[in-house]
Amino acid sequence: SISINDWEIYTTKKPILNSDEIDKEQERLGIPLPEMIFGNNKVEIKNKAKNFHISFNTPDALSLVDTTGENLLQVSYSKEWFSTRRTNTDDVKGIVKPFDWTYSTTYRGSLIEGSHDLKETLDLNIPLNKLKKPDPILFFDDMVLYEDELGDNGISVLSCKIRVMPERLLLLSRFFLRVDNVIFRVRDTRIYIEFNENLIIREYKEQEANYQDVLKKISPMTGDPRAFLRDQNWIASKLPAIKTVVDYATL
């Protein structure tokens, strides 16, 4: 953890949930959980003097996964994947129903009750020029909140990383999805805070493209294309943005 002026930044990294914790969380959500769930991992940013508190945590992120099956991604092996999960979760009531098996989430962080709110804006963006300055990094952390290999047919992972400099911080919460031969999806939430101004900017961006369209962007001269397909930053640089929302607060 670190404190700068009235700002406090905390991170918690713990092992994957034990079987009792998994049972409780599965019952709460009503769907099978991802293979690897770090349910106690979290990042918290607080300013008590200005009444601001935002948290990035696993239970809240999973709560935004579609449990109705309305946005179900239908691919050839989804039935096979469901059948493997059903055998493991028959003892949980209501579990055998369609849901978004890619664990796609629109999570932007959790504003704790009573916290100062953020307002949508078209006039502000995260000032990348300030982030490019060679400022010393006083604190850094990087963690996975949940991960699933989709029955060896890709990867679904939600991660969170934060870096704190003397005058500002940047947090990136990224949901990354690769379903082999079907789709790439990236959903990024960035939190930028300028400490002296007590300025908070949150940018949420959704990107998505067909798997084959991304594959075409790999030069045949580069060797093994799979290395690119595993590189989240490379993939994100190639996907078109389909939605961007910016909100902010000056405390």
ZIBELGI-V122489 format. One record per backbone hydrogen bond with DSSP energy under -1.0 kcal/mol. NH is the residue of the N-H (numbers start at 1). CO is the residue of the C=O. E is the energy in kcal/mol with one decimal. If there is no record, write none. Layout:
nh/co/e
NH/CO/E
NH/CO/E
//
This chain:
nh/co/e
2/9/-2.0
4/7/-2.4
7/4/-2.9
8/46/-2.8
9/2/-2.8
10/44/-2.7
12/42/-2.7
17/37/-2.5
22/18/-2.6
23/19/-2.3
24/20/-2.0
25/21/-2.4
26/22/-2.7
27/23/-2.0
28/24/-2.0
29/25/-2.3
30/26/-2.8
36/147/-2.7
38/145/-2.2
39/37/-1.2
41/38/-1.6
42/12/-2.0
43/56/-1.8
44/10/-2.9
45/54/-2.7
46/8/-2.8
47/52/-2.9
52/47/-2.0
54/45/-2.4
55/110/-2.3
56/43/-2.7
61/57/-1.5
62/58/-2.6
63/59/-1.5
64/61/-1.1
65/62/-1.7
72/69/-1.3
78/75/-1.9
81/77/-2.3
82/78/-2.6
83/79/-2.3
84/80/-1.5
85/81/-1.8
86/82/-2.4
87/83/-1.3
92/89/-1.8
95/92/-1.5
97/95/-2.2
100/66/-2.9
101/99/-1.5
103/100/-1.9
110/55/-3.5
112/53/-2.3
115/112/-2.6
116/51/-2.9
119/248/-2.9
121/246/-2.9
128/126/-1.4
131/127/-1.2
132/128/-1.3
135/133/-2.0
138/164/-2.6
139/164/-1.4
141/162/-2.0
143/160/-2.8
145/158/-3.3
146/158/-1.4
147/36/-2.5
148/156/-2.5
153/149/-1.2
155/178/-2.3
156/148/-2.5
157/176/-2.3
158/146/-2.5
159/174/-2.5
160/143/-2.9
161/172/-2.4
162/141/-2.6
163/170/-2.3
164/139/-2.9
165/168/-3.1
169/193/-1.9
170/163/-2.3
171/191/-2.4
172/161/-3.0
173/189/-3.0
174/159/-2.1
175/187/-2.6
176/157/-2.8
177/185/-2.9
178/155/-2.7
179/183/-2.6
180/153/-2.5
182/179/-2.6
183/179/-1.7
184/209/-2.5
185/177/-2.4
186/207/-2.5
187/175/-2.5
188/205/-2.5
189/173/-2.8
190/203/-2.9
191/171/-2.2
192/201/-3.1
193/169/-1.9
194/199/-2.4
195/167/-1.9
198/194/-1.1
199/194/-1.7
200/249/-2.9
201/192/-2.8
202/247/-3.4
203/190/-2.5
204/245/-3.0
205/188/-2.8
206/243/-2.8
207/186/-3.1
208/240/-1.5
209/184/-2.1
211/182/-1.4
214/210/-1.6
215/211/-2.3
216/212/-1.8
217/214/-1.6
218/215/-1.6
222/219/-1.8
227/224/-1.0
229/225/-1.7
231/228/-1.2
235/231/-2.6
236/232/-2.8
237/233/-1.7
238/235/-1.5
242/206/-3.1
243/206/-1.3
245/204/-2.7
247/202/-2.5
248/119/-2.4
249/200/-2.0
251/198/-2.6
//
